[in-house]
């Protein structure tokens, strides 16, 4: 299922300020993942997973 503009706006509002989305993809496990770069962060990339993509208010979770 594709996410709506409203769902993406909700996801983007949860991201750290100035975060840049480098990649987004659907993982083999079925969830959508985002790879972010955050200016000034000592870690090159941070990986997030989107939870509840079927709801009106999906959330993101930082992956370890």
Phi and psi in degrees as a GROMACS rama.xvg file:
@    title "Ramachandran Plot"
@    xaxis  label "Phi"
@    yaxis  label "Psi"
@TYPE xy
-80.7386  145.703  UNK-2
-83.1033  146.341  UNK-3
-81.6033  167.674  UNK-4
-60.6379  -37.632  UNK-5
-63.8773  -42.45  UNK-6
-64.7584  -42.9623  UNK-7
-64.8809  -39.0459  UNK-8
-60.9376  -39.7974  UNK-9
-65.398  -41.9201  UNK-10
-61.6981  -49.2001  UNK-11
-60.91  -32.1456  UNK-12
-69.3715  -18.6547  UNK-13
-90.6894  -12.2259  UNK-14
-75.4007  152.009  UNK-15
-58.7712  148.966  UNK-16
-57.8934  143.469  UNK-17
65.1135  10.3671  UNK-18
-67.7592  143.044  UNK-19
-117.682  124.723  UNK-20
-77.8379  116.83  UNK-21
-85.9219  -41.629  UNK-22
-150.383  152.649  UNK-23
-139.821  142.47  UNK-24
-158.844  161.104  UNK-25
-94.198  122.398  UNK-26
-76.4151  163.141  UNK-27
-57.633  -33.9684  UNK-28
-71.2459  -11.6811  UNK-29
106.69  -14.7442  UNK-30
-86.5308  161.855  UNK-31
-92.8084  136.471  UNK-32
-121.782  146.197  UNK-33
-120.189  135.552  UNK-34
-109.253  120.146  UNK-35
-116.001  151.353  UNK-36
-117.311  131.791  UNK-37
-118.924  116.569  UNK-38
-55.4123  136.696  UNK-39
82.8374  -5.12386  UNK-40
-83.9036  140.283  UNK-41
-78.6181  -9.47051  UNK-42
-98.0168  129.429  UNK-43
-62.6849  -42.2393  UNK-44
-139.454  145.317  UNK-45
-121.818  139.022  UNK-46
-110.496  128.469  UNK-47
-121.416  151.974  UNK-48
-117.555  146.855  UNK-49
-97.3233  127.742  UNK-50
-112.421  142.864  UNK-51
72.1576  37.4307  UNK-52
-65.1237  -14.4761  UNK-53
-84.3418  -10.911  UNK-54
-93.0649  171.205  UNK-55
-73.5982  -20.9398  UNK-56
-127.887  71.1392  UNK-57
-66.2859  154.785  UNK-58
-121.431  162.269  UNK-59
-110.875  152.421  UNK-60
-136.694  129.457  UNK-61
-68.2583  129  UNK-62
-89.7889  147.528  UNK-63
